[in-house]
Amino acid sequence: MSHLILPHGGKLKPLLLVGEALKEAKEKAKTLPKIRMTTRERDDLIMMGIGAFSPLRGFMGKADWQGVCDEMKMANGTFWPIPITLSATKEIANQLKEGQEVALIDEENNELMGSMTVEERYTIDKAYECKKVFKTNDTKHPGVAKVMAQGEFNLGGPVKVFSEGGYPEKFKGIYAAPEEIRRLFEEKGWKTIAALQLRNPMHRSHEYIAKIALEICDGLFIHQLIGNLKEGDIPAWVRVKCVDVLVENYFPKERVIQKGYPLEMRYAGPREALLHAIFRQNYGATHLIVGRDHAGVGDYYRPFEAQEVFDQIPSDALLIKPLKMDWTFYCYRCKGMASPKTCPHGNEEHLNLSGTLLRKILTDGKPVPEEFSRPEVLAILREYYSGL
């Protein structure tokens, strides 16, 4: 009997085919009409394949889309904060019949990724989805831009997944599915596990809140996003090196696991924090560290809106719990990391830390204060920026 937290919906439901079933499905798919997926749709498919999006069985139909937009709830009552949908042009959608099977192709590299039985073809109000999910229709928001660029129709139905899109090879040793991570947690005997979402290199604020989590949990699960980011964000292989050197020098290595997951950022702020919680629960984490501006972009969300949303959902929506972390900074008077809850000194004594500011300093070639990040991390980042 596992002592780990149950997956969302009670059971992991990976949809990735293997062996003879995979061989037969791929042969059949060669004869099917082709639907080309965006990189976001491809990564959503992979997340369903590895069970990270359990209990989803495929791309959402209209009732699920509507329920998720309106109430963060699918038609069967399952809590879910962001629509997981597959789009198609009107021309392609009109050629399909309900019950027809289609092949799913990655538009980026033309790889056959899976198949889908089309149960529904439906149109949506894309502006409405954006307003509900992102709280804005501004196409300068990268998530809004993606939705507004979708085809006119959505296709809903169950999927079979054939491939993990090259992630296991490209991120060998980092990429991992929920079943693998759950086995690791079991082997370590961890019962309470804090997941740290990362899309930036770890600076001192990340390190500080991670160590607070380690004070109260058995283990720390540093979970890097290795899917696509917006322009200007630092690529995953650089971030992985930064975390490796930090863990090696400044953490108890036996209490930390670093892995990556194959998903594209939506920058949906509060709703994306809830999605992050769902798939971390599927990976076996009991807590999600939620700091300032979690999954945010620009000024579209209040600094702690992603924390507040956990108090606005039904108490039984998720088993995983948030670890809400305050704004943190380096205080020159305290001579260390602090937050408004622990430091009595004024702003003039504080060095505020953020991934955005660090990227700007490095891009501009300016000197980085030593309090901003560990020297080993800064050396990796300087090398990366000098090669741009």
Buried (B, 14 or more C-beta within 10 A) or exposed (E): EEEBBEBBBEEBBBBBBEEEEBEEBBEEBEEBEBBBBBBBBBBBBBBBBBBBBBBBEBBBBBBBBBBBBEEBBBBEEBBBBBBBBBBBBEEBBEEBEEEBBBBBBBEBEEBBBBBBBBBBBBEBEBEEBBBBBBBBBEEEBBBBEBBBEBBBBBBBBBBBBBBBBBBBEBBEEBBBBBBEBBBBBEEBEBEBBBBBBBBBBBBBBBBBBBBBBBEEBBBBBBBBBBBBBBEEBBEBBBBBBBBBBBBEEBBEEEBBBBBBBBBBBBBBBBBBBBBBBBBBBBBBBBBBBBBBBBBBBEEBBBBBBBBBBBEEBEEEBBBBBBBBBBBBBBBEEBEEBBBEEEBEEEEEBBBEBBBEBBBEBBEEEEEBEEBBBBEBBBEBBEEBBEEE
